[in-house]
Structure formats: C-alpha cells, structure tokens
Amino acid sequence: MAKATVATAALAVAAVALVRQARQREARDAATYRAGYLDALRDVRRGLLDTHSEPEN
C-alpha cells in the first residue's frame, strides 16, 4: 500500500511538472508570436510612411 502511495505521488509530481512546462512553452510561443506581429506592423507602417513621404529632389 505504501509503495502505491509513493508511486501515485511521484506520478502527480511528474504531471504537475509536465503541465508547468507546457504552460511555459505556450506563454513563450505567444510572446514570440506577439513580437513577430508587432515587428510586421512596424514594417508595414514604415513602408507606408516611405511611400507617402515627399520625394527627394
């Protein structure tokens, strides 16, 4: 009985660690996506500003 309790506790600890890793990975992926999206928006804005700026003489 004690061995089963220890095994169950070890499985619970491992499950918590896996869930924590998955959440961290998801947060990191979301941050990377947001950063890429913001970079793309900046590039578009720069492109629009460049195309609508006064031509140089």
Protein Blocks (a to p, Z undefined) as FASTA:
>chain_A
ZZmmmmmmmmmmmmmmmmmmmmmmmmmmmmmmmmmmmmmmmmmmmmmmmmmmccdZZ
